[in-house]
Amino acid sequence: MCAIVGIVKLDPRERVEEARLKRMRDVLRHRGPDGAGLWIDGPAGLGHRRLAIVDVAGGHQPMANEDQTAWIVFNGEIYNHASLRPELEARGHRYRTRSDTETIVHLYEEEGERCAARLQGMFAFAIWDRTRGRLLLTRDRLGIKPLYFACTDRELLFASEIKAILAAGSIRPEFNEAILPEFLATRFVASEETFFRGIRKLLPGHTLSWSLTDGFRPRRYWHLPVSQDDSAATFQERASEVRARLEATVQSHLMSDVPLGLFLSGGLDSSGLAALMAPMVKEPIRTFSVGFSEPEANELAYARLVASSVGAEHREVIVSPEEFFQVLPRLIWHEDEPIAFDSSVPLYFVSRLAQEHVKVVLTGEGADELFLGYPRYWVTAWNDRLGRAYHRLVPGTLRDLIGRLVTRLPNPVQRYAERTFLMFPPGPRGLFFDNFSVFSEPLQQALILDKGILTARDPYAVGLCCFEEHTGGIPDRMSHADLQTYLVELLMKQDQMSMAASLESRVPYLDHEFVEHVAAIPGQFKLRGWQTKAVLREALRGLVPQEILTRRKMGFPVPVGRWFRGPYWSIVQEFVLGPRPLSRGLFRPDELRRLTEEHRSGLRDHSNRLWLLVNLELWQRIFLDGEDIATIMLAMRTR
């Protein structure tokens, strides 16, 4: 796991400035504390920070091919590099190291930009082809590893994190306000845009090449399956196949020359990994868990149960609210954008714990999206089914009356009724996207001052496109959309929070061949009645404790709502209602006051909404105002 950066001058007569490239590289020292490299050749410069995992002694970067006509910087792991090596050696390539990086550059010599299609793993890399004067940027299929880029009138810049692009000094940080409705609705930006005007992300499964003669050439090299396996295989046969394939992918993800561990939540996904991983290694596996003192936000008892069942060497950390809020500004700096999910913060703490004992961890990320693990999948399916009958049988005037009555129901009845087919027409836009948004479209209409921002683009455009391209039922289509949008944000969180602690995280459930297989399994094998992840539960039967197989999904709960109502109300006062956030002119003050007072009084739960608003203001102070993080941390303290 590493950091990569680079500058390519658009005028081949210019030379990359070493000092600027070093600034870009070294602002990402947390991603690679084990070493640093730099290579400049006239108009092209590559920089690298290294967290040494494979071929610790020999895998230094930037790295070149035999005749130094192609240079690479690479972040990630290629799990099939050893199987590709004999083929490349047979074609005459001479290896100088045991590293997976060298396999990529030799494969590029043979297949050009199509080399990505041969790679199994997580990766973001850049190759400068000196012969062609061409830069190639590549990102893995699911978006496990991040890669950002920007272009000015004089140069192309790229980096593993946005802050490195800003460190080059040629781009001034400006808020890309056009993404505000999408962020408020979904928590993330699904397109290539970012919060920073002019800085974009390379999308998963894509390459981007540039040369003076050809200009920019984007290419998508991988697609999720859009059709399903309609074979006669039984439920049990499918579960057996899932187990065999998952065993193989876990085995491949153990490739390392340094100690490995596992993030263990006590849920089904990470428990399955623990049970499969334990017999594959010689020593007891090392597991790490995080929790809070509040009972509703603590799964540690389940994690201990699993750790004991596999004989793990288990460690835990409890995060206090004081620790949680004090580290938040620093973590926003690490993530470069407002932190979408409050679970990012405990993820950092467990990463920091794990880093004291290992350099690599496996995690269960991706299983919920693949196996239909979220309750919203079956809720939406039932809402759509009942809603179509409701709209067919009930006259419009009566539906309008019922809708008005719902708004007058007492809590919590109203809270549940307004999330049903009674309030949304059939179809994905309302029942799936707007229903499960943080700020729905009506709330945004009331909140955002500049109505031009609201009408500029559709916040659900990318998700709807992904939903419509699949041929299956409602849950399958939702999964197809989530794997290409929601999951990408979760993976960015996983990468940035683990790398903030200089720890590599791996996601076996997202091996692309495993994903292709599971994505094609029809939804009825994943959702059975109210039971989510049915085929995965069956695949893991006999491996994990029965209590884990049958327990309800808890997610990664963080008691932010309780804290905002109590001793940390001052944070809401400062970062939502204070003079500085109000002076930015983004939101209507009266609507902000309504949200905050309803939450504080207990009338409504606006935890997620307040979390996004607090984070947005913190992000603006750090990146737009240039305020010192230590100063912001003082403002975070309760008064």
N, C-alpha and C positions, 0 to 999 in steps of 0.2 A: 504494500500500500504506500502511496507516494503522493507528491504534488508535482504537477507539470505546468510549465508556463512557456510562453514564447512570443516573439515579435517577428513579423515579416514586413519589410519595407516594400511598398508598392512600386517604388522607383529602384530598380536593381543597382543603381549607382550609389545609393545611400548605404550606410553601415549602421547596424544596430548598436546602440549605446550600452556598454557593459554595465554601467552604474544603474541604469533603469531596469535592465533585465535582472540584476541582482536584487533590487528592491522588490520586484515582483516575486521572485523565488523565495526570498527570506521572510516575507510577511506570512508565508505558509510553512514556517518551520515546524509548527505543531503537527503537520501531516507527515513530516519526514525528518525526525531528529537525528537519524543515524548517519546522515551524509548529505552532501550537496554537490551538484555538478553544473557546469556551464559550457556551452559551445556556441561560438559565433563565427559565421562565415559570410562576411559582407552584409547583404540585406536580410539574412536570416539568423535568428538567435534562439536557442532552446535552453531552458533551465529546468532543474530537477532537484527535489528534496526527497530523501529516501528513508522509508521505514523498511528495514531489511528483513525479509521473510524467507525467500528462496534464494539459494546461492549467496549467502550472506557475504562471503569474501569476494565474489567475482561479478556480482550483478550491478555494477556502477553505471549510472547514466549521466548525460546522454550517451547512447551506444550507437555504433556504426556497423555496417556490413563489412565484408572483407576488404573492399577497395575504397571504403569511406565515401561512396556516392550516395548513400542513404543513411540518415541519422534519425533516431527515434527517442522520444521521451514517452514513458508509459506508466499508467497508474492502474493497478488491479492485479488479478491473478488469471492465468490461462491454465485450466485444469487438464487440458489434453496436449500440452506442449511436448511432453515426453513421447507421446504416440506420433506426433507430427515430425519429430526430429529425424528418425531413420529415413523417412521419405525425402526430406530436404537434404540430408547428407548424401543420399543416393543420387541426387541431382547435382552434386558437386559442391554444396555449401560446406564451409569449414567453420565449426563452432570453436569459440574461445572460452565459453563459459557454460554453466549448467542452467542458466536463467531462462525463464519463459520470455523475457524481453527479446532475446536474440532470435528465438523462433519466429516472432512476429516480423522482424525486419527481413529475415530470409524468406518468409512466406510472401511478404510484399514484393520482393524481387521477382518471385515466380508469378504472382497473380494480381499484382497491383492493388487497387482499392478494393477489389473483390476478396482480398485476404480475410476480411472480417467474417465472412460467411463460414470460414473453416474453423473459427475459434470458439471454444467452449469455455465460458468463464465470465468474469466481470472485468470491464476494461474501458478505459478512455486513453487514447494515445494520439500523438502527433508525429508524423514522419515528414522530414524535409528531404525531397528528392533533388539532389544537386544537379543531376544531369538534365532533368526536365524543368528545373526552377519551380517546383510544385510543392505546395503544402497539402497534406492530407490529415484531416481531423476525423476521428472515429469514436463512436460511443456504443457500448454494449446494447443488446436487444431490449432489455427491460428497463434500462436507466439506473442500474445499480451504482455506477460510478458517474460523477458529474463532469461536465465540460462546458465552459462558457467562452464566448468570443465577442469581439467588437471590432468595428472597422471605422477608421477615420479617413480623411482625405489623403493621408500619407502612409498609413500602416494598418496591418491586421494584428490584433492581439488575441491571445487565448490563455486560459488558465483553469485550474481545478476549482477555484473559488473566485467570486466576483471581486473580492477585496484586492486580489493580486492585479487584476486589470486596472482598478483604480490607482494602485500604487505606481503604475507606469507614468501617471501624471498627465496623460494626453486626453483623458475623458473626465469631465466634471460631473460629480454625482448629482443627478436630477431625478425627481420622482416621476415615474411613468404613470400619471394619474389615470390613463385609459384602462388600466387593469384593476382599478379599485372595485368596481361592481363584482368582478369575478372573484377577487380575493374575499370580499365580504360574503359572497354566496357560498363559495366552495372551500375557502381557506388557501387556495393555491392558484397558480396560473398554468393552465394546461398547454398553452401554445409555447412557441419558442421565446416569447417575450419574458422579461423579468421586471422587477420593481424599478430598475434603473433604465432610464431612457438611453437607447443606443447599445445596451448590452443584452445579448441574447444567449440562450442555451441551445446547445446541439441536442436535438430530440433523440430519444432512445431509438436504436435500430437504424441510425442514419450515419452517413459520412458527408463531409463537406470538403471539397478540394478547391484550391485556388492556384492559379498561375497567371503570369502577365498575359499570356496568349489566349487562355481560355476563360479567364475571370473566375467567378464563383460557380461551382457546380455541385448542388446538393443531390444526394441520392439516398433512397430508402432501400436497405438491403434485407430487411426482415419484416414479416407481418405475422400477427397472431392468427391462428386458425379462425375462420369465420363460419365453418360448417362443423357438424358433429359426427361422431362415430356411431353409426346406426347398426352396427353388427349385432348378432344375437347373443353376445357375451352376457352372462348373468351378473347379478350384483356381486356375488361372491368371487367370481372370476375377475371382475374389474378390481375388487379390493385386493386380491392377491397380486395382480399386476402392478397396482399402485405401490404396494409394499416392496416388491422386488425392485422397482425403479427407484423408489426413495432410498432404499439401502445402497444402491449403486451411486446415487448422487451424493449421499452423505460420505461414502468412502472417498469419492473424488475430491470432496471439499476438505479432506484432512491433509492434503498436500501442504507440507510446511517443514522448514528446518528449524523452527522455533516453537515454543510451547503454545498449545491451543486450549481454549475453554469454550463455555456455552452460556449464553444468557438464558436463564430458566425462570419463566414467569409463573409456572404452575398450571398453565393452560395446556390444551391438547397439543398444539403445534410444537412448542419447545420441548414438551415432555416426550413426544415421539422422537425428536432428534436425540434427546438424552438416552433413551432406551436403545436406539440404533447405534449410537456412537460408542457407548460404553464397552461393548465387546470388541470393538475394532481397534482399540488402543491398549497398550501394555499397562500403563499406570491408571489409577482412578481418574475419571474425567473431573475437571475443575468447573464448577458451576457457580453462577453469580446472579443474585436477585436483589431487587430494590422494593421498598415499600414506604408507607407513611404510618404514623402512629394512629391515625383515624381508622377505625375498623372497616368503614366502607371503602377504604382505599388501600387495603392490605391483603395480598394473596400469598404471603410468605409461608403460611402453614401448608398450602398445596405444593409450593416449590420444595419445601423440606421433605414432604412425603415422597415426591418424585426422586429427589436427590438421594434419599435413603434407599429407595427401591433399586437404584442402579449403582449404589456404593460410591457415590460421588464425594469429592472433597468440596464442600459447599461453603460459600461465604455470602453475607448479606450486608446491606446498608439501609439505614432508616434516614429519610430526608425530613428535616424539620421545615416548617414554613419560612423561618428566618433564612435558612440556607437556600431554600428554593428561590426566594425573591432576590436575595443578594447576588446570586450568580446569573440571574436572568439577563441583565444588560450585556454581560460578557458573552453569553451564549447567542444573543441576537447578533453580536459582532461576528461570531463564528459562522452563523448560518447565513449572514449577509442580507437576510430578509426578515420581516416579522415572523416570529415562531408560530406556525399554524396550530400546532398541537401541544397542549400543556404537558403531555407525556414526554416531550423532548427533554425536559429538565431532569426528571429522574433517570432517563436514558443516559444522560451525561454522567450522573453520579455513579451509576452501575458500571459505566465504561471506565471511569477513573479507578473504581475498585478493582476491576478486572485487570487493568493495565499494570497494577502492582505485582501481578502473578503470571500473566501471559501476554503475548503480543497479538494473538488472533482469537476471535470468538465466532462461533456459529450462532445464528439467530433464526427464529421462526417466521420472519417477515414474508409475506406473500401468500401464505396458506389460506387466509380468510378470503382473499379475492379469488383465488383459484377454486376453492372448495365450497364457496357460498356460505361463509361462516358468519356473516353479519345478519342480524335479525331483519334489517331493512330489505333484504332480498325476498323473504317470504311475506313480509308485511306488504311490500309493493305488489307482489303477485296477487295476493288476495284483494287488495284495494282495487287493482285493475279489473279483476274478475267481477267483484261486486259492483264496482262503479259503472261498468258497461251495462249491467242489468238495471241499475238504478237510473241511469240516464235514458235508457230505452223505455222504461215503464212509468217513470214519474215525470209529470209535466214540468216545464221550465219554471212557471210561476210558483209551483209548490216547492221546487228545489231552492228557489231564491228565498222563500219564506223559511225553509229549514236552515239555510245558511245563516240567516239573520238570528234565528233562535240559538244556533250553536254559539254565537259570540256572546250570548247572555247567560250561558250555562255557568254554574259555579266551578271553581277550580277544585280538584284536578280534572273533573269530567271534561271541561272545555278544552283543556290542554290535549287530551287524547282525541276528542271528537274533531278538533280542527286539523288533525293530521290524517284524516280519513277521506274516503271517496265523497263524503258529504260536502267537502270544501274544495275538491279538485276535480276537474274533468278527467276522463280516462286518457291515458297516454303518458309517456315518460317525462315530458317537460314538467308537469305539475306533480304527479304522484311520486316520481323518483327524484328529479333534480331539485325543484323548488321546495318540495316537502321536506327534504333532508338537508336543506341549506342552513347556514347560520343566520344570515340576513336574507329573508325571502325577497322577492321582487316588490311586493307591497311595502315591506319595511324599508327597503332601500329608497323607494319613492318618497317616503316620509322623512328619511334621514339625510340623504345627500343633497347639498345645496345646488350644485351645478347640474341641472337636468340634462345638459348636453353630454355629460359623462355617461348618464344612464342610457341614452339613446344611441351612443356611438357604436356599440357592438353588443352582441348577445353573450352574456357570461356563460351560457351553457352550450355554446356552439360546438366546441371540440367534443365534449361529452356526448352530445346528441348525435354527432357524426359517427362516433365510435359505436354508440348504441344501435344505430340504424344499419350499420354495415354487417351485423351478425344475423344469422338466419334462424336462431333458436328462439326459445320462449323468453319471457320477461326476465327471470333470474339470470339466464345465460347471457342475455344482452347487457344486463347491468354489470355482470362480472367482466364482460368484454370491455366495457367502458372504464370500469374501475382499474383494470390492469394497465390501461394506457394513460390514466389521468391521476386518480387518487393515489394509487400505489407509487407512482413516480415521486410524489411529494413525500410519502412515508420513507422511501428509499433515500431521498436527499437528507431527511432528518436523521436517518440511521447513519449515513455516511458522515455528515458534519458533526454530529454529537460524539460519535466514536472517535473520529479523527481529532476532535478537540482535545481528547485524552491520549492521542498518539496510539490508537488501537485499531487494528483491522477487523472489520466485521464481514462475515460471509453469510450468504442466504441460500442454503441448499434447495429450498422449495422453488427457487427461481432459476435453477438450471434450465436452459432454454428447451432442451429435449423433453425434460419432465413437464415443463409448462405446456408445450405443444400437445403432449399426450393427455394431460389432465383437462386442458381447455376444451378438448374434443369430446370429453365424457358428457353425455346429456345430463341436464340439470336434475332429472328425477332420481339419479343415482347419488346426487349430492344433497338435495333437499328431500327428506321423506317426512311428510306431514310438517310438524313443527321442528323436527330434528335437522340441524345444520351439519354440514361436513360429514354426511352419513358414510360415504365410501371411505373417507380417511379414518373415521372412527373404527370401521370394520377392519381396515388394513392394520391398524395399531392394536386391535384386540389381542390380549394376551401379552402385550409388550409393556403397556403402561397400566398403572393401578386403575381399578374399576371406578374409583371415586373421580378420577380425571376424565374417564370416558363419558361419564354421565352428568358431570357438573355443568351448570349454566355458564355461558360466556360472560366474563366480567370486564374484558377489555383491559385497559391500563388506567384505572380511575385516579384522578388527582382532585383533591377537595378544594379546588380554587374557588368555587361558588361560596362555600362556607367561609373561607378566608376573606373574601371580598365583603361579606356581610359583617364580619367581625373585626378583628384587630388590624386587618389590612385594607379597610375601607379608605384609608388615607391615600393609598395607591390609586384608587379610582378617582378620588378628588383631584389628585395632582395630574394624572396622565389621561383622564377622560374629560373632567369638568374644569380643569385649571385654565388659567388665562392663555398659556402657550398653545395647548391643543385647540382651544376655541378660536384663537387668532389665526389659525391656518385656513379657516374658511371652507373646510371640507364638509362639515356636518352642521345640522340645525341644532343650536344649543337647547331649545325646548325639548327636542326629541331625545337628546342625550340625557337630559335631566329626568325625563319620563322613564327611560330604560333603567337608569341607575337607582332611582327611588323605588321603582317596582321591585328591583332585585333586593335592595337593602331591606325593604319591608317584608320580604317573603311572599309578596303577591304573585310574582312570576320568577322563574329561574332564567336569568340572562347570563349565566356563567360564560358560555362560549362567546357570546357577543362582546361582553366586557373584556374577555381575554384578548380578542382580536383588536379591539380599540386601544387597549393598553399597549400591546405589542407594536401597533402601527405608530403610536406616538414615540415610543422608545426608539424604534428604528429611525424615525425622522431626526431625533436628537443626535443619534450616533452618526449616521451617514450623511444627512443633509446639513445639520447644524454644526457638525464636527465637535460635539460636546464630549468632554473627557468622561470615560466610563466610570471612573472613581467618583466624579461629581454626581453622576446619575445614580450611582449606588447609594449615595447619601440621601438622595430624594426618595429612594425606595424604602427607607427605614420607617417603621411605624412611629407615629407621633401621638 
